[in-house]
Amino acid sequence: MQTVQTACSRLNSISEKEMGDTVKTERLQTDVLVIGGGTAGCYAALTIAEQNDAVSVLICEKAHIKRSGCLAAGVNALNAYITKGRVPQDYVDYAKKDADGIVREDLLLTMSERLNAVTAKLEDLGLVLLKDADGNYVTRGNRNLKINGENIKPILADAVSALPNTTVLNRVNIVDFAVKDNRICGAFGIGIENDTFYVIEANAVLIATGGAAGLYKPNNPGFSRHKMWYPPFNTGAGYAMGIRAGAEMTTFEMRFIALRCKDTIAPTGTLAQGVGAKQINSHGEVYETKYGLTTSERVYGTVNENVEGRGPCYLRTEGITPEQDESLLKAYLNMAPSQTLKWIESGKNPSQQNVEIEGTEPYIVGGHTASGYWVDTHRATTVTGLFAAGDVAGGCPQKYVTGALAEGEIAAFSALEFLKQHTAAPITESSVTEHAEEVQRFLTQSGSRFTTEQLEEAMQTVMDAYAGGIKTNYRFNEKQLKIADEKIVQLMQLSEQLHADDFQELMYIYELRERLVVCRSVIAHLKARQETRWHSFAENLDYPEKDDVHWRKYVNSKLENGELKIILRDLVEGGQTYEHCH
C-alpha cells in the first residue's frame, strides 16, 4: 500500500506546517477523495482505477482498511443477488414491498441491474462462493448466495492496495466537509496516531461512511454496550457532515431495528432461512403469519406478543435434524461465536431448545432501510461534487454487500464524469483556520463537568426514553419527541466544553457530536411523518394507522439557517427517474 510520501506525484502537493501553537497540519490534494474504506469505498476506488488510472484517489479510513466497515468480521452470505429465473425488477418489487412503498424505484433498479456483475468481480478477486456439483452457486432463498466470506474485507483491501493511483490513509478520521456556495472543496480530518490535522482538497468527494449506531441505549449495558447489530464505530459521520453542509437527506424516520437472538445479538436469518425456524410465542403458537413477514412486521409481532403477555418469543428449532444442528453450530461459530458458545455452555443443541429472540435498539442505515442522502440515479447528492454510496445513501434499501458495491461503482463512474467538466475549488483559508482552532480548542480547554462517555450515555438514555427506544417498545408521541429534541440540544451545547487529552479522545468527541446531529434529524423526521407505516420502525402513538392518502411521500430535510426544514416529495414510481436540477 502506498504511503502519502510515495504518492506525492499523484496527490499533486503535500505540505506540512504548524498551525497555531500545537496542531501539526498536513495539506493534501487529490482528484477524488473517498471518505470511508469499507465496502462501497473500496469498490469505488477499484472502479476508478479500472476506468482511468491517471485519476488520483485518496481513501481516508478512521480504522484500518483491512478490517473496517460492516464487513470487518466477514459475512456468510451475499443477500442481494438475482438468482436463476429472477430478474432485477423482482428485487425492486421485493424491496418496495418490504418498505411499504417508500423507496426510490429508480435507485433500486440501477442497483439491482449490477448485482450479479459485482458478485462475479468479487469471485475474480478471490472470494469463495459455494457451488454445487454442477458448478452453480449455492443459493439460500430467492435472493441469497452462500459464501465463505470471513476474508471478504481483506480481499477488497488487498485489491485496493495494489492500485498505483490510490493512496490509503488509515487511522485518519474525517470530521467535516469543506463546502463553499454548495460546492464541495474537500474535507478536514485528524490523524489519530500521528496527531495531525489534515486539510484535503479534492475536485470530487465520495462519501461512503456507512450508517449510524449508538444513538439509542443498546440491549446490553455497560462494558457490553458495543455488542450490537451494527458496527459500533459507525457513528453517522457521513450523515452529520452532510446535514451540516446543507445536503438534503431522506427518510430518517424509517429506522432499522434488527430481530436478533437474545443476549448474543446474533443474526436470526440463518435460523429462519437456513432451517426454516418459525417465530413462536410462549404458548408454542406461530405468530409471524398474524402480523406479516416484512422486516418491521417480524419485529413488531415479537414486541406485541411480549406486551400482551404471550412472551418470551422464540425461533422454533426444537426437533431439527442432527445435520441441521451441526450446520447451525458451524455457521454461528464463523459469524457470531457467542451464540455457538451459548449452545455449548447450556449443554443443549438447537434441536433441544428454541432460540429466544428480541429486537435491537434502532439504527439509521441506508442499506436496510431508505435513510440517508437524497441522491439521483448517478448517486450525486444535492451538494455539487459530492457523491454517496452504500449505507450512507438513501432511497435504496436492502442493498446489503453487493448493493453497496453496485452503488460504489455507480458513484465512481459519476465522479469520473464530474472531473471531466469541473476544476477543483480551493478551500478558503478562513475555513482552514476555523477547523484548526476547533481542534486546538478541544485539546487545550478545561472546565467540563462531564466526560465524552457520560454525554454519550445521556444521549442514549434520552433517545431510548423519549424517541422510541427499547424502553418504550419503540413507541413515541409528539410530546415525547419535543422533550427529546430539547435535551439533545442541551447535550450538543455541553459537548462543546469537552476536553481531549490526545487525538484518540478527540475522535470520540467528534463521534459524539456526529451522533447528536443525527439524533436531531431522526427526531425531526419521526415527528414529521404523521402516520404509522412501519410498525416498530416508526410507531407513532399520535397517528397509529397507515395513511396512504396523505403520506405516500418521502419525508426529506435540509438544514437552513441552523434549523431543519422538512421537505415532502412525491414518490418516484416505477418507470420514472429523478435527477437533480442544480
N, C-alpha and C positions, 0 to 999 in steps of 0.2 A: 504494500500500500504506500502511495506516495506521501511524503511529508509535505508540509507547506513550503519548506525551503526548496525542495526539488521541483515543485510545481510553479515556481515564480514566473516562468515564462508564460505559462498558461493562465495564471491568475492576474497577469499583467503588471501588478505592482503590489509590493508588500513593504510597509514601513512600520517602524516601532518607535515610540517615544513615551515620555512620562506625561500623563495628564493630571494636572493639579499637583497635589503633594505626594500621593502614594500610588495612584492607579496606573499601572502599565497598560499602554494602549497599542494595539496592533491593527493596522488598516489593510484590508484586502479588497481586490477587485476580481470579479468573475462575470462570465456571461449569464450563467444560470446558478442561482442559489437554491439548493434543495434543503429544506428545514425538516429534519426527521429522517433517520436512516433505517426505517422499518420497511415493511412490505412494499408499499406504494413508492416510497422514496428511492429505494434500491432499483426497482424496476424502471422508474423514470430515468435514472442515470444510465442504465443499460440501454434503454431505447434511444436516448440522445446520442450516446457513443456510436450506436449501430447506424444511425442516420447521418451523423455529421461529427467526425472525430476532431474537427477543428474547433468545436464549441467547448469552452471550458466550463466545467461543472464543479461546484463546491458543495459537499454534503456536510451539514453540521448535525451531530448526534450527541445528545447530552449523556448517553451511556456509552456503549461501545457497539459499533455496527454489527459485530459478530453475534451478539446476543442482545438484541434490543427489540422494542415493539411487541406486538401481540404474538409474534412467532418466536420469541426468545427461548421458550422451553419446548418448542416443537408443536406439532399437531398430527393427529392420526387420520385425518380425512380432509379432502377438498370438498367443501359443502356447496359449491356452486359450479355445476358442470352440466352441459347439455348431453344427456345420456342418449343411447341409441333409441330411435323412434320419437325423440323430442326435438323441438325447435326453439330458438331463442325466445320467441313470443310466449311459449309455455312458461318460461322462467319469469317473464314480465308479469304474466297473469297470476302466478303463484305469489310473487312479492306484493302485487297490488292487493290481492285478497287478504294477505296476512296483515297489511297495513290499513285495511278497510278503505281503500281508495285514495288515501292521501299520499301519493307518490308522484314523482315525475316520470311518466312513461317513456319520454324521450331519453332520459338518462338511463333508465333500466334497460332499454333496448340497445343503446350504444354500448353499454357494458356487456350485456348478455351475448351479443354477437362476437365478442372477443374471448369469451371464457375458455373455449377449447383450444384456441391458438396459444394463449399464455400458459395453459396447462402443458401443452406439448413442449413449449420453450423450457418450462421447469424441468421436464424429463430430460431434455437435451443438456441441461446444466448439471444433471446428476441426481435429481430427486428420484427415489424408488417408488414407482406406482405399482401396486399389486395387480397381477394379471392371472387369468385363469388358464387352463390347459390349452385353450385355443388362441391365447395371446391377447384376449380382450381385457380391458380394465375391469377390475372387480368393483361393482357398484354397491352402494348402500342406500336403498331407497331410490327415488326417482331423479335425484339431483346430485348425489354424492359419490365420490371415489375414495376407496381405501388406499392409504399410502403409509409408507414408513417415513414419517416426517419429523423425527426428532432432530435432524440436522438441516432442516429446510432453511433456517436463517443463515447458518454458516455457508451453505451453498450459495445463497444470494450474495452474501458479503464477500466471499472469495471471488465471485464473478465481477463484482464492482471493483475490488482491489486490483484486478488485472487491467483495468481501463486506463489508458495513457492520458486521457483528457480529464480524469476525475480525481479530485483531492478530497479526502475524508478528514474532517476534524472531529475526533472523538472527544468526549467529555467537554464539549462546548455547548452551553445552554443558551439558545436564542431567547431573548427576553422581550424584544419589541421590534416591530417593523419600523423602517424609515419610509414615511409617506409624505409627499407634498402635492397638494392640489389633486388628490385622488390618484396619484401615480406612485407606484412602488419604486423606491430608490435602492432598497437593500434592507439591512437589518442590523440590530445591535445584539451582542452576546457576551457571555462571560466564560472564560476558561476555568473550569472547576479545579483543575490540578495545577495550572500554571499561573493562576492569579492574574489573568489578563482580561482587559476589556477590549472586545472586538468591534470594529466598525467595518461592515462588509457592504461594499457597493456592488449592485447586480442589475443587469438590464431586465431580467425576468426572475421571479421568485416562485418556487413551487412549494406549497405548504403541505406537509404530509405527517403531521404530528399526532395523529390518532384522536381518540375521544377523551372523555373526562370521567375519571374515577375519583373517589374520595370526597365527593360533595356532601354525601349523606353519611350518617352513622352506619357503620357496616354491621354485618351479622355477628362477627366476633370482635369483642372489645380488646383494649389494652395492647399487649405485646403481639397478639394475633390479628390485629386490625387490618393488616395487609394481606390476609388470606381471603382473597375476594375473587369475583368472577373475572374482572377486567384488570389489566396491569396497573398496580398502584402508582407507578411512575408516570402514567398518562394523566396529566392534570388539566387537560383542556387548554393548553398553552396556545395552540393554533387558533382556537375559538376566541380566546381572550384578546390576542393580538389583533385579530380581525375585527372584533367588536370595537376595540379602542380606535382602530383606524377608520371606522365608519363603514365597514363592509356590511352588506345586507346578509342576514342569517335567516335560517328557516327551521321551523318545526321542532324547536327545543322542547315543546310540551309533549312530544312523543318520546317519553323517556323509555329506557330499556331496563326491564327487570328480568333477570335470568331465574329460571326454575332449576334448583340445584339440590344435590344430596346434602342433607342436614349435617352441620358441623364441619364437614370436609370441604364444602362448596365445590365438589367435583361435578362435572357435567352429567346431565341426565340423558342426553341424546343417544349415547351408546347403549343405555338400558332400553329406552323407548324404541329405537330403531333396530338396534343390534339383536335384541332378544324379544322384542315385541311386548315389553312390560307396560301394562295399563296403569293409569292413575286410579287408586282406590282410597276410600276413607277408612276410618277405624272399624266400620261395620263390614268391611270387605266389599263394599259396593263400588262399581266402576262409575266414577263421576265425570270423567273427561267429556263424555258424549252429552252430558246435561248442559255444559257451559260452552262447548265449542273447542276446536282444536288449533286455533291460531295461537301464536306465541303468548299474546297478552291474556287470552282466554284460559290457557293452561295455568297461568299464574293466578288469575282471578278465581278460578274454580277451587284451587288449593287454599287460597286465603278465605274464601267464603265458607268452605266446608269446615274450616277451623273456627271461624266466627260463629257459625251456627251449631257448634258443639259436636261435630262429627269427625274431628281430628283426633290424633295426628293423621296425616296423609302420607301415602306411600306409592312407590312404583312396585307393582307385584312381580317379584322374581321367584317366589316360592314355587317349587315344582319344575323349574327349568332343568335341562339335562346336565350331566357331568361335563359334557363337551362345552356347553354354554358357560358353565361355572368357570372352567379353565380359561375360556376366551375373555370373559369379563375381568378376571384377576390379572391376566396379562395386559389387556387393553388399559386398565386403570393404573397398572404399575408404570406404564410408559408415560401417561399424560397426567395422572392425579394419584401419585403413590399413597397419599394419606387415606384414600378410600380403600385400596387394597389392604393396607396395614390395619384399617378398622375391621375389615372382614377377618383377617388373620387373628387379630387380638381377641375378637369375640369368640373365636373357635367355630364359627359358622360360615359356610359358603353362602353366596347369594341365593342358591336354591333352597336354603334352610331359613332364610329370613328376608322379609321385604325391606326395601330401602326407603327410609323416611326422607321426605323432600320438603323444601321450603323456598320461598322467594328471597332473592338478594336485595340489597339496597338499590335504589335507582341509579342508573348511569346515563350519560349523554354520549351516544356513539352512533355515528352515521353509517356504520357498516351493518348494523342490525335494524335500526330504525331510520327515519329520514332526516335526522338532526344534522345541522352543520351549515357550511357556507351555501348561500344561494348561488348556484353556478349555471352556466349554459352548457350545451352539449359538448363544447370544447373544454369543459371544466375550468373556464375562466370565471373568476369571482367578479364582483362589481367594482373592485379596485383594479385599475388598469395595470397590467403586467403581473398580476398575482393569480396563480392557478392553484387549484386544490384537488387532492386525490386521496382516496381511502376513507378511513373513518371520519376524517375532518370535513369531508364534502357531504352536503345534504342532498335530499331528494331521491336518493337511490339506495333503499335498504336491501338487506340480505345479500350483501356483496361478498362477505367473508374474505378468504385469502385471494382467490382468483379474481374476484371483482375488484379488489384493491390493486392487484397487478394490472388489470384492464384499465382502470382509471389512471394509474401511474403512466401507462402507455399513452392514453389519450392526452393527458395533460402535458406530457413530454413533446408530442407532436405539435401541440398548440403553442407551447413555449418556443419551439424552433421557428414556427411561422411568425410569432411575435418578434423574434430577434431580427428577422429579415426586414421588418417595417419600422423598427424603433431603435433609437440610440439610448444609451444609459442616461438616466437623470441623476445628477450628483446629489449626495446627501449634504444638507446645509450644515455649516459649522455650528450654528446655534443649536441644532438638534443633537449633534455630537456632544456638545458641552452639557446640554441638559441631561442626557442619559449618563454621561460620565460622572456628573455631580451627584446624580441619584445613587449610583453605585457607591461612590465615596461616602455619601451620607449614611447609608446603611452600615458601612464598615466602621464608621467613626462615631456616630451619635450614641448617646446613652440616655437612660432615664425611663425606658419602657418598663411597665409593671408586669408585662406578660411575655411569655416566650412564643415563638412561632408555633410550637406544638400545641400550646394551650389555646391559641386563637383558632387553630385548625379544628381542635376538638369542639370548641364553642360553635364554630360554623356548622359542623356536622350535627350537633345537638339541635341547633335552630332548624336546619333543613329537615331533620327527622321529625321534629315535633310540629312544625308549622307549614311545611311544604310537601307533605305527603310521603313520609318515610315509613320504615318498618313499624315504628311505634303506633302510627295511626292506620295501619293496614293499607298504606299508600293513598289514603283519602285526605282531602283538603277542602276548604271553602275560602271564599274571598277574604273574609276577616282574618283567617289564619295567614294567608299569603301576604296581606298587608303588614302584619306583625313580623313575618319572616323578612320582608324587604327592609323594614326599619332596622332590624337587628343586624342584617348583613351590611347595611351602610355603616352602622356603628363599628363593626369589625373591620371594615375597609379603612376607616379613619384610624383605628388603633394599629393596624398593620403598618401604617406609615411611620410609626415610632419604634419599630423593631430594630434590633442590632444584630449584626452578624460578626462573629469572630474571624471567619475565613470565608472563602468563596463557596465552599460546600454549604455552609449555613446560609450564605447569600442566595444560593439556588433555592433553598427551602422557603425563604421569604418570597421570592418571585413565584414559586409554585403556589403558595398560599394566596397571593394576590390574584393569580390566574383563576384559581378555583372560585374566589369571591366574585370576580367579574362574571364568570359563567353562571354562578348561583343567581345573580340578579336577573340575568336573561331568562333562565329557567322559570323563575318566579313570574316574570312578566308574561311569558308565553302561557304558563298554566292558567293565569288569570284571564288572558285574552280569549282563549277558546272556551266559549260558553256552552259546552256540551260534554258528555262523556262518550267518546267514540271508542277508546281503548281502555277497557276496564283494567284497573291497577296501574297501567302506564300513565293514565291521567284521569283519576277517579274524582270528579268534581261534584261534591255534595250539593252545591247550589244548582247544578244542572246535571242531574243523574241519568238523563236519557240522551241517546244519539239524536242529532238534529240535522238530517240531510238537506233540509230546505235552506238553512242559513249557513251551515258550516262545512259543506263540501268545498273547502277553501284551504289554501296554505296560510298559516299564521307566520309572518316574517317580521323581522325587526331590524332597526338601524339606529345607532347612537348618533343623535344630533344635539349639539349644544349641551352635552352632558346628560341628556335624558334619552331613554329608549323609546323610540317611536315604533308603534305597531303598524305593520303594513299587511293588509289582507289581499291575497292574489287569487285569481281564478285558477282552477286546475288545468294543467296541460294534459289533455287526454290523449288516448292512442291515436296515432296518425298526425298529431300536432308536434311542433317543435318550438321551443323557446330559445331565443338568442338575445343577448344584451344589446341595447342600443345606446352606446356611450356617446 
